Amino acid sequence: MSASTHRMAPPKTLSILLRHERRMALADRSLLIALAIFAAATLYALASGAAWLRGREADVALAAAQSKQRTADFQTDLRIYEAGQGATLGEKPGWYPGWIKSPLAPDARPGLASLPLALMASNAGEVQPALATMRVATSRYALFDDARASTQNPATLAVGRFDLVFLLTAVLPLLLLAFSHNLLSSELEQGTLALVAVQPVAMTRVVLAKLLSRAAVLLLPALSVIVVGLLLFAGVPASAAAWRDLGALLLMIVSYSLFWLLLSAWVNVRGRSSSSNALRLGGWWLALVLVIPSLLNLLVLGLQPPPDRAELTNRLRATVVNARNGGKNLVSDFNLQHAEQPIRGDANGRDNFDSPKAILKSWLVAQASEAAVAPIADAFERRLSAQQRLAERLRFLSPALSFQSALNRLAGADRSRTEQFIAAVRDYQAAFRGYFVPKIEAGASMTADDLDRIPAFVMPAPRRGSALIADWLGLAWPSVLLALLAARGFRRFRVGK
């Protein structure tokens, strides 16, 4: 008897099938145990991610608070010196009054603002720059530090963290395949499928009912745990954008799950045994989640070899040394270009570190070093960016990569968010320098009121709408293909096969 029989299913018959499948699934103790383990793993991953995120946010907040406090202390002391009451400050180092008046002294610590779902991608977030350190003379290529990574457990840095992105990308498919690999094969082996086939219901609807029932039994508890865990550890979304992110996350999980269920349906209509289906589906999981991503990584490394960081460091060091050695000439050249107001030493003609001439020299050396470094560092960044762009384009070859990319994007731990932060910090550095450099070139000292007008850093909102749609399409196209293959298989399927 052909499975493609064009009989319409009476609503009562289809309802009976759905209830029967649901009862059979819920009676399976192994399913309940698996769901309990998945729930525990989900809560653990979220708790671990929340602890990591609290640590990162605390580092960013502490750095910003320390910078703000230093500026406030400088401002308070400057007002005292400006009032001629410096003696009331007690025993300060001899260099202190000159230092706090120097335009080179103020600093800023721009930090990356966390998105509401950041806790679910601690692995990707761990290697993402989240804090910058700058003064006027800081090179634009040395703004980002890695202080937090240096304090982490070496074992954690070596093997990575158990986060929600990993759990959903690698473990959720195993749960879905474990309880859908025998979608048809179990009844085929027991001989009950023939009884179902003679009922007044199309075989495609029978399979659809079985698929939907198992999907509901598996996904509803899983999604509920994920939502409850996010509300527990990340808090209730405080904005419309946060609610949209949560909705996008659930859509991505359902779409990714649908792919694996359709893969299971396609394998089942080939009419093999349950054990054979399990082996084949395990092979597909291995290929799509582990093997293909690894091969694509090797391909990217072959087509776009990573730049040599050691060579970059050595060349940068050499250019900085050369710039420092030519510092006196830089000041002389500057004074020749500004003969109407040359910058000299202090009132006694000495080049103390806080004299206008010494401050100008420090800035000119930093500027010359950065200009000399720029061709090397920019080439390094272009090569690195080209490698990352190639890897991102290849994600469409595996649904697991598209899904992982979408989750990292929703968490704000993707390449585009990192590049957006780096660009925002460098734009801020340009504004920061634009405020202080004219004072350096004029030989002026800072006043207390000047510190009130330091520009503030603003991190723009993420731009990811089109990229998320592309990630979703990376899940949709293989799902559509599998649906077509499964439908074709149903037309050829024979119960007695």
Residue pairs with C-beta under 8 A, 6 or more apart in sequence:
1 194
1 197
1 198
1 494
1 495
1 496
2 203
2 491
2 493
2 494
3 197
3 203
3 204
3 269
3 490
3 491
3 493
3 494
3 495
4 202
4 203
4 204
4 490
4 491
4 493
5 197
5 202
5 203
6 202
7 200
7 201
7 202
8 200
8 201
8 202
9 200
9 201
9 202
9 205
10 200
10 201
13 199
13 200
13 201
14 201
14 205
14 209
17 196
17 201
17 206
17 209
17 210
17 213
18 209
18 212
18 213
21 209
21 210
21 213
21 214
22 213
22 216
22 217
25 31
25 179
25 213
25 214
25 217
26 32
26 217
28 179
31 179
31 217
31 218
34 175
34 178
34 179
35 175
35 218
35 221
35 222
38 171
38 172
38 175
38 222
38 225
39 221
39 222
39 225
41 162
41 167
41 171
42 164
42 167
42 222
42 225
42 226
42 229
43 225
43 229
43 232
44 162
45 120
45 162
45 163
45 164
45 166
45 167
46 119
46 120
46 164
46 229
46 230
46 232
46 233
46 234
47 233
48 122
48 161
48 162
48 163
49 118
49 119
49 120
49 121
49 122
49 161
49 163
49 164
49 233
50 119
50 233
50 234
52 119
52 122
52 125
52 126
52 161
53 114
53 118
53 119
53 122
53 125
55 148
56 114
56 125
56 130
56 148
57 114
59 130
59 131
59 147
59 148
60 109
60 111
60 112
60 130
60 131
61 111
63 109
63 111
63 131
63 133
64 109
64 111
66 109
67 107
67 108
67 109
70 107
71 106
71 107
71 451
71 454
74 100
74 105
74 106
74 446
74 451
75 448
75 451
75 452
76 448
77 89
77 96
77 100
78 100
78 101
78 446
78 447
78 448
78 451
79 448
80 86
80 88
80 89
81 97
81 100
81 101
82 447
82 448
86 92
86 97
95 353
95 354
98 352
98 353
98 354
98 355
99 105
99 354
100 446
101 354
101 445
101 446
102 354
102 359
102 445
102 446
103 136
103 359
103 436
103 437
103 439
103 440
103 444
103 445
103 446
104 135
104 136
104 137
104 359
104 362
104 363
104 436
104 440
105 135
105 446
106 135
106 136
106 436
106 446
106 451
106 454
107 133
107 134
107 135
108 132
108 134
108 135
108 428
108 432
108 454
108 457
109 131
109 132
109 133
109 134
110 131
110 132
110 134
110 424
110 425
110 428
110 457
110 459
111 130
111 131
111 132
112 128
112 129
112 130
112 131
112 412
112 421
112 459
113 459
114 412
115 245
115 410
115 411
115 412
115 462
116 234
116 235
116 237
116 238
116 242
116 245
116 246
117 230
117 234
117 245
117 246
117 249
117 410
117 411
117 412
118 125
118 411
118 412
118 413
119 164
119 233
119 234
119 411
120 163
120 164
120 165
120 230
120 407
120 410
120 411
121 163
121 164
121 165
121 407
121 408
121 411
121 412
121 413
122 161
122 163
123 160
123 161
123 163
123 165
123 166
124 165
124 408
124 411
124 413
124 414
125 411
125 412
125 413
126 149
126 152
126 157
126 160
126 161
127 149
128 413
128 417
128 418
129 144
129 146
129 418
129 421
129 422
130 148
130 421
131 144
131 145
131 147
131 148
132 143
132 144
132 145
132 425
133 143
133 144
133 145
134 143
134 425
134 428
134 429
134 432
136 363
136 366
136 432
136 433
136 436
136 437
136 440
137 362
137 363
137 365
137 366
138 366
138 429
139 366
139 369
139 370
139 373
140 370
140 426
140 429
141 316
141 370
141 373
141 374
141 377
143 425
143 426
143 429
144 422
144 425
149 157
160 166
164 226
164 407
165 404
165 407
165 408
165 411
168 253
168 256
168 403
168 407
169 289
169 400
169 403
169 404
169 407
170 289
170 400
172 222
172 253
172 256
172 257
172 260
173 256
173 257
173 260
173 285
173 289
173 400
174 285
175 218
175 222
176 218
176 257
176 260
176 261
176 264
177 260
177 263
177 264
177 278
177 281
177 282
177 285
179 214
179 217
179 218
180 211
180 214
180 260
180 261
180 264
180 265
181 264
181 267
181 268
181 274
181 277
181 278
181 281
182 268
182 274
182 277
182 278
183 207
183 210
183 211
183 214
183 264
183 265
183 268
184 193
184 207
184 210
184 268
184 269
184 271
185 268
185 271
185 272
185 273
185 274
185 276
185 277
186 274
187 193
187 196
188 271
188 495
188 497
189 273
189 274
193 495
194 495
194 496
196 206
197 203
197 206
197 495
203 490
203 493
204 487
204 490
207 265
207 268
207 269
207 490
211 261
211 265
214 261
215 257
215 258
215 261
218 257
219 253
219 254
219 257
222 253
223 250
223 253
223 254
226 249
226 250
226 253
227 246
227 250
230 246
237 243
237 245
237 246
241 461
245 410
248 406
248 410
248 468
249 407
249 410
251 472
252 403
252 406
252 407
252 410
252 471
252 472
252 475
255 472
255 475
255 476
255 479
256 399
256 403
256 475
258 479
259 399
259 475
259 478
259 479
259 482
262 479
262 482
262 483
262 486
263 281
263 284
263 482
264 277
264 281
265 482
265 486
266 482
266 485
266 486
266 489
267 277
267 280
267 281
267 284
268 277
269 486
269 489
269 490
269 492
269 493
270 489
271 493
271 494
271 497
272 280
288 398
288 399
288 400
289 398
289 400
292 397
292 398
292 400
292 401
293 398
293 400
293 401
296 391
296 394
296 397
296 398
296 401
297 391
299 394
300 387
300 390
300 391
300 394
301 387
303 390
304 383
304 386
304 387
304 390
305 387
306 383
306 384
306 387
307 379
307 380
307 383
307 384
309 380
312 376
312 377
312 380
315 376
316 373
316 376
316 377
319 369
319 372
319 373
319 376
320 369
320 372
320 373
322 372
323 330
323 365
323 368
323 369
323 372
324 365
324 369
326 365
326 368
327 361
327 364
327 365
328 361
330 361
330 364
330 365
330 368
331 343
331 357
331 360
331 361
331 364
334 343
334 360
334 364
334 441
335 342
335 343
338 441
341 442
341 443
343 356
343 357
343 360
343 441
343 443
344 355
344 356
344 357
344 443
345 351
345 352
345 355
345 356
345 357
345 358
346 352
346 354
346 355
346 356
351 357
351 358
351 361
352 358
356 443
356 444
359 440
360 440
360 441
360 443
363 437
363 440
363 441
385 419
388 415
392 405
392 415
394 401
395 401
395 402
395 404
395 405
395 471
395 474
396 402
396 473
396 474
396 477
399 474
399 475
399 478
399 479
401 474
402 471
402 472
402 473
402 474
402 475
403 471
403 474
403 475
405 414
405 471
405 474
406 468
406 471
406 472
406 475
408 414
409 416
409 417
409 464
409 467
409 468
409 471
410 468
412 462
414 464
414 467
416 462
416 463
416 464
416 467
417 462
417 464
420 460
420 462
420 463
421 459
424 457
424 458
424 459
424 460
425 457
428 455
428 457
428 458
431 455
432 454
432 455
434 455
435 453
435 454
435 455
439 445
439 446
439 450
